[in-house]
Structure formats: structure tokens, C-alpha cells
Amino acid sequence: MDDTFFPKDLARALRRHHAERVKKSRSKYWGRNRGDSDPLTQRQLGMLAATATLCSGHCCGSPRKWFGELSTQERRWHAGADDACREMGLGQALRARESST
């Protein structure tokens, strides 16, 4: 067998393995694992594998889009920057930034 095709075949197999793993895990979403409702269709399962959110409305979607809030990653970054400013004694810069928000 030619070694040049092995990585591509391996990547395809790995991608399919992870897709099946995610589909199996997410088939239990929306309360479908209790046996009292119909199982998810293949289309619904594919959609859940691609993204676990139901929709992009204000309940499920990004808080930045709907309410102008910072993302979790941005809040962590700001908290770390605030701590760094306090450690370096840059209280004035920190207070100026807080008053501008």
C-alpha cells in the first residue's frame, strides 16, 4: 500500500469516528433518551452533531448579539487584566477604564 494515502484515509476514519461518537452522545439531548418519545430523526441528529444549540434566538443564542454582553472568554480576560493592573499599581488606568464602561 502506498504510504502517501494513509494519512488521508486515517483522517477520514477519525473524522467519521468522532461524528458517530458525537451523534451517539447527543442522541440523548432534548429528553429523547427516556423512551417516552420518538427518537431523533437522522436530520435532527445531524443538526445536533453540527451544533448543540436549538436556535440562535435570545434564549439559546449569543448574549453578545442580543444583549451586548461580553463573552465568557472576554470576561475572564478582563478579570486577568484587572488583576495585573492592580499588581503593577496602575489603579488610575483601571479606574479610567471602569468609568468609561
The 8 nearest C-alpha neighbors of each residue, nearest first, counted from 0:
[[1, 2, 4, 5, 3, 8, 6, 7],
 [0, 2, 3, 4, 5, 6, 8, 7],
 [3, 1, 5, 4, 0, 6, 7, 8],
 [2, 4, 1, 5, 6, 7, 0, 8],
 [5, 3, 2, 7, 6, 1, 8, 0],
 [4, 6, 8, 2, 7, 3, 9, 1],
 [7, 5, 9, 8, 4, 10, 3, 2],
 [8, 6, 10, 9, 5, 4, 11, 3],
 [9, 7, 11, 5, 10, 6, 12, 4],
 [8, 10, 6, 12, 7, 11, 5, 13],
 [11, 9, 13, 7, 8, 12, 6, 14],
 [12, 10, 14, 8, 9, 13, 15, 7],
 [13, 11, 9, 15, 10, 14, 16, 8],
 [12, 14, 16, 10, 15, 11, 9, 17],
 [13, 15, 11, 17, 16, 12, 10, 18],
 [16, 14, 18, 12, 13, 17, 11, 19],
 [15, 17, 13, 19, 14, 18, 12, 20],
 [16, 18, 20, 14, 19, 15, 21, 13],
 [19, 17, 15, 21, 20, 16, 22, 14],
 [20, 18, 22, 16, 17, 21, 23, 15],
 [19, 21, 17, 23, 18, 22, 16, 24],
 [20, 22, 24, 18, 23, 19, 48, 25],
 [23, 21, 19, 25, 24, 20, 48, 26],
 [24, 22, 20, 26, 21, 25, 19, 27],
 [25, 23, 21, 22, 26, 20, 27, 28],
 [26, 24, 27, 22, 28, 23, 21, 47],
 [25, 27, 23, 28, 24, 22, 44, 39],
 [26, 28, 32, 25, 31, 30, 24, 29],
 [29, 27, 25, 30, 26, 31, 32, 24],
 [28, 30, 31, 27, 26, 32, 25, 39],
 [31, 29, 28, 32, 27, 33, 36, 34],
 [30, 32, 27, 29, 33, 38, 28, 36],
 [31, 33, 27, 30, 34, 26, 28, 38],
 [34, 32, 35, 31, 30, 36, 27, 38],
 [33, 35, 36, 32, 31, 37, 38, 30],
 [34, 36, 33, 37, 31, 32, 30, 38],
 [37, 35, 34, 31, 38, 33, 32, 30],
 [36, 38, 39, 31, 35, 34, 40, 32],
 [39, 37, 31, 36, 40, 32, 26, 34],
 [40, 38, 43, 44, 41, 37, 26, 31],
 [39, 41, 43, 42, 44, 38, 45, 37],
 [40, 42, 44, 43, 45, 39, 46, 38],
 [41, 43, 45, 40, 44, 46, 39, 47],
 [44, 42, 46, 40, 45, 41, 39, 47],
 [43, 45, 41, 47, 46, 42, 39, 40],
 [46, 44, 48, 42, 47, 43, 41, 49],
 [45, 47, 43, 49, 44, 48, 42, 50],
 [48, 46, 51, 44, 50, 49, 45, 43],
 [47, 49, 45, 46, 22, 50, 21, 44],
 [48, 50, 46, 47, 45, 51, 44, 18],
 [51, 49, 47, 48, 52, 46, 53, 45],
 [50, 52, 47, 53, 48, 49, 46, 25],
 [53, 51, 54, 50, 59, 47, 55, 60],
 [52, 54, 51, 59, 55, 47, 50, 60],
 [55, 53, 52, 56, 59, 60, 58, 57],
 [54, 56, 60, 59, 57, 53, 61, 52],
 [57, 55, 60, 58, 59, 54, 61, 65],
 [56, 58, 60, 59, 65, 55, 62, 61],
 [57, 59, 56, 60, 55, 54, 61, 62],
 [60, 58, 56, 55, 57, 54, 52, 53],
 [61, 59, 55, 56, 57, 58, 62, 54],
 [60, 62, 63, 64, 65, 59, 55, 57],
 [61, 63, 65, 66, 64, 68, 60, 67],
 [64, 62, 67, 68, 61, 66, 65, 69],
 [65, 63, 61, 62, 67, 66, 60, 68],
 [64, 66, 62, 63, 57, 67, 61, 60],
 [65, 67, 62, 68, 63, 64, 57, 61],
 [66, 68, 63, 64, 65, 62, 69, 61],
 [69, 67, 63, 66, 62, 70, 64, 65],
 [70, 68, 63, 73, 74, 71, 67, 62],
 [69, 71, 73, 72, 74, 63, 68, 62],
 [72, 70, 74, 73, 75, 69, 76, 68],
 [71, 73, 75, 70, 74, 76, 69, 77],
 [74, 72, 76, 70, 75, 71, 69, 77],
 [73, 75, 71, 77, 76, 72, 78, 69],
 [76, 74, 78, 72, 73, 77, 79, 71],
 [75, 77, 73, 79, 74, 78, 80, 72],
 [76, 78, 80, 74, 79, 75, 81, 73],
 [79, 77, 81, 75, 76, 80, 74, 82],
 [78, 80, 76, 82, 77, 81, 83, 75],
 [81, 79, 77, 83, 82, 78, 76, 84],
 [82, 80, 78, 84, 79, 83, 77, 85],
 [81, 83, 85, 79, 80, 84, 86, 78],
 [82, 84, 80, 86, 85, 81, 79, 87],
 [85, 83, 89, 81, 87, 86, 82, 88],
 [84, 86, 88, 82, 83, 87, 89, 90],
 [87, 85, 83, 84, 88, 82, 89, 81],
 [88, 86, 84, 85, 89, 83, 90, 82],
 [89, 87, 85, 86, 90, 84, 91, 83],
 [88, 90, 84, 91, 92, 87, 85, 93],
 [89, 91, 93, 92, 88, 85, 94, 84],
 [92, 90, 94, 93, 89, 95, 88, 96],
 [93, 91, 95, 90, 94, 89, 96, 84],
 [92, 94, 90, 96, 91, 95, 97, 89],
 [93, 95, 97, 91, 96, 92, 90, 98],
 [96, 94, 92, 98, 93, 97, 91, 99],
 [95, 97, 93, 99, 94, 98, 92, 100],
 [98, 96, 94, 95, 99, 100, 93, 92],
 [97, 99, 95, 96, 100, 94, 93, 92],
 [100, 98, 96, 97, 95, 94, 93, 92],
 [99, 97, 98, 96, 95, 94, 93, 68]]
